[in-house]
Amino acid sequence: MQNASLYPSLLAPFTLAGKRLRNRLVHASMTTMMGENARVTDRLVQYHANRARGGAAMIVTEPLSMARHQVLPNKVRVWNDDNVDGLKRWADAVESEDCRLLGQLQDPGRGRHAPGKNPAAVGASPLPDDISWTVPHVLSGDAIRRITAEFAESALRLQRCGFSGVEISAGHGHLFHQFLSPWSNTRDDEYGGDIEGRTRFLRELIDALRAECGRAFIVGVKLPGNDGVRGSIEPEEAARITRHITRAGNVDYVCFAQGSHARTLELHVPDGYGPRTPYMPLIRELRKAASAVPVIALGRITDPAEADSIIERGDAELVALGRPLVTDPAWLGKAAAGRAHDIRYCVSCNTCWDTIVTQHRPIACDNNPRVGRSDEVDWRPPRAAHRKRVIVVGAGIAGLEAAWIAAARGHDVTVYGRSSEVGGKTRLRAQLPGGEALSSIYDYQHAQAIKAGARLELGVTIRAADVIGLEPDAAVLACGAEMIVPQWLPEDVRAAALVPDLRSALSALHGHTAHQRGSAVIVDTDHTEGTYAAAELLHSKFGRVFVITPRESIAQDVPLVTRQGIYRRLHEKRIRIVTCAEPRWSTHAEDGVLEYVDVYNGDVGTIEDVAFLTYSSPRAPEMSLATPLRAAGIDVRLVGDCFSPRGVLAATAEGHEAGNAI
Ligand SMILES: Cc1cc2nc3c(=O)[nH]c(=O)nc-3n(C[C@H](O)[C@H](O)[C@H](O)COP(=O)(O)O)c2cc1C
């Protein structure tokens, strides 16, 4: 049931190129890695149909292969008739839900964020990509015109298959961005030089699309807002480009991205370390240059009230959500029905980016274990055939996910948690810089568990005999994992627990506001984000902070977009990063001197005046309950770190599966 009085601006219809949009919500283009062998797959169709069914008025697909040089297997091929049936099926699945489907037209050009270089790259000028240093093959004027014609021909094919339009991705440091920017375009032909020349490729493409597909076909453009690269496209240049692109009246909407294929790539997927809706001040400015063309606001808009007020204020006509609609396809439907509290919110962690870019696998989400499944939209746990007694040990996110689902399925569920609060280690992370949004994962689970009748016994350490005495049919062990004490600490120091692990150290520091002289040192054999968030916290409490790691660099287990932010903040705070080094315990430790040894040449360095020493290390699962419970004949399931220490993604996914399997 939709209640238009709740978010009247967000729920108001709109028209683009004569096509009706039922509300103002657009699904921003998101690469899903669900295409295979350059073909449309059932999964890809399902993913988009779910977002349409969940309430989006318009969806922009991931980039499609629309010119003949584009041959990646995960990108659906549109430049010949191979996929016509699949494209029709895709369009029909979305359009039949009263949702407009736009194909994205993009080429990475020289841009590459995976290791290595792209030998197939084409580009404006023989200049290196700012991340991979790929130097592209320079497109001649004739090649540009040929590619433009191929793009337009493919757009026509999309139109014939039932798509409502296309979006040209001209931001994010990709090919069109490279032509637009004086930093990457140093051509002296008609496609370079002044703004007229640098925008020519894009303008000719827009004209070609219009000529091929007519006026009743949506043509949108994603433009660079501020790419953060000096001498490239800063806001004033972005405004000039916007004026040039929109003045002919051939574009149906514009939206703005930030960052580039450079040290600013992180800006295109703003995370929890910055403000909410961070692009809005810039969007308001660039809107003035858009020649009355509708603007789609974008960038960490996660809450329906935020979206509604952006439109109500007149800052944009439409709002686009990328990551938040991965997390909850029914975001709009729930909001419209007065159930915003039931939304599973995006926590801006960029795990989705990690799954597609680093792991090359279909998009996944920390807070949505059902991405792309057929029952994903507003999913409710199905009732179990028989009510069972279920004990969940551990009230972190793996345990809570299992608990709320098992309870909602009709089981008799009791959760035992050692801490007096739910959330486990994720709660600790949520209290560190950049982590606040993570609390919505366990808050949602907690609320759902209570609603479904689960009992929570918190502040309790339950033993195997206690669990067996309760005679459960099933036990979910979500007891987490503990950091392994590193071997460089001598036996007596370990025995006396003189040097705490990072988690214990942070708990001890909680509420400790005084600034202390001396150095804080984290010995890092972890390389996940929380360690560096902790370093930032320590920076606010100690004179100096050091991170020591035996690897060649830090943060190796986080995606590039997260790593860039980590490096920027640690450098800005002058936190010292010591690489290729391991501590060596010596008698000087008692005087506050920590020695460390270069792992390659054995040279010894020292840090004086150490006031705080801790380590962040690999973790060992806490699974001691498993053997006795199994011996007692109980159906035991290990989830999350308790099975094998990993991150939030595995915890929610495995808790989810366990809750469903019992
Ligand atoms: C996993 C992931 C994949 C993305 N893929 C694309 C893409 O293929 N094309 C594109 O234009 N933008 C892509 N983006 C950027 C989004 O469209 C959007 O601009 C960005 O995520 C900010 O919006 P959000 O805060 O609502 O997620 C991607 C972002 C993420 C996190």
The ligand as an SDF file (V2000), in Angstrom:
LIG
                    3D

 31 33  0  0  0  0  0  0  0  0999 V2000
   29.7950   -2.0020   -6.8620 C   0  0  0  0  0  0  0  0  0  0  0  0
   29.6220   -0.7550   -7.6660 C   0  0  0  0  0  0  0  0  0  0  0  0
   29.5130   -0.8370   -9.0420 C   0  0  0  0  0  0  0  0  0  0  0  0
   29.3170    0.3220   -9.8030 C   0  0  0  0  0  0  0  0  0  0  0  0
   29.2170    0.2150  -11.1570 N   0  0  0  0  0  0  0  0  0  0  0  0
   28.9920    1.3120  -11.8910 C   0  0  0  0  0  0  0  0  0  0  0  0
   28.8760    1.2280  -13.3050 C   0  0  0  0  0  0  0  0  0  0  0  0
   29.0170    0.1530  -13.8690 O   0  0  0  0  0  0  0  0  0  0  0  0
   28.6160    2.3600  -14.0010 N   0  0  0  0  0  0  0  0  0  0  0  0
   28.4760    3.5620  -13.3610 C   0  0  0  0  0  0  0  0  0  0  0  0
   28.2280    4.5850  -14.0220 O   0  0  0  0  0  0  0  0  0  0  0  0
   28.6140    3.6790  -12.0360 N   0  0  0  0  0  0  0  0  0  0  0  0
   28.8480    2.5890  -11.2890 C   0  0  0  0  0  0  0  0  0  0  0  0
   28.9710    2.7030   -9.9390 N   0  0  0  0  0  0  0  0  0  0  0  0
   28.7660    4.0060   -9.3080 C   0  0  0  0  0  0  0  0  0  0  0  0
   27.3040    4.1800   -8.9220 C   0  0  0  0  0  0  0  0  0  0  0  0
   26.4740    4.2910  -10.0480 O   0  0  0  0  0  0  0  0  0  0  0  0
   27.1120    5.4530   -8.0910 C   0  0  0  0  0  0  0  0  0  0  0  0
   27.5340    6.5510   -8.8640 O   0  0  0  0  0  0  0  0  0  0  0  0
   27.9000    5.4160   -6.7710 C   0  0  0  0  0  0  0  0  0  0  0  0
   27.8120    4.1490   -6.1760 O   0  0  0  0  0  0  0  0  0  0  0  0
   27.3770    6.4600   -5.7750 C   0  0  0  0  0  0  0  0  0  0  0  0
   26.0140    6.2290   -5.5210 O   0  0  0  0  0  0  0  0  0  0  0  0
   25.4990    5.4710   -4.1850 P   0  0  0  0  0  0  0  0  0  0  0  0
   26.0880    6.1980   -3.0240 O   0  0  0  0  0  0  0  0  0  0  0  0
   24.0000    5.5810   -4.2350 O   0  0  0  0  0  0  0  0  0  0  0  0
   25.9770    4.0720   -4.2470 O   0  0  0  0  0  0  0  0  0  0  0  0
   29.2120    1.5690   -9.1590 C   0  0  0  0  0  0  0  0  0  0  0  0
   29.3350    1.6340   -7.7800 C   0  0  0  0  0  0  0  0  0  0  0  0
   29.5410    0.5030   -7.0320 C   0  0  0  0  0  0  0  0  0  0  0  0
   29.6360    0.6020   -5.5330 C   0  0  0  0  0  0  0  0  0  0  0  0
  1  2  1  0
  2  3  1  0
  2 30  2  0
  3  4  2  0
  4  5  1  0
  4 28  1  0
  5  6  2  0
  6  7  1  0
  6 13  1  0
  7  8  2  0
  7  9  1  0
  9 10  1  0
 10 11  2  0
 10 12  1  0
 12 13  2  0
 13 14  1  0
 14 15  1  0
 14 28  1  0
 15 16  1  0
 16 17  1  0
 16 18  1  0
 18 19  1  0
 18 20  1  0
 20 21  1  0
 20 22  1  0
 22 23  1  0
 23 24  1  0
 24 25  2  0
 24 26  1  0
 24 27  1  0
 28 29  2  0
 29 30  1  0
 30 31  1  0
M  END
$$$$
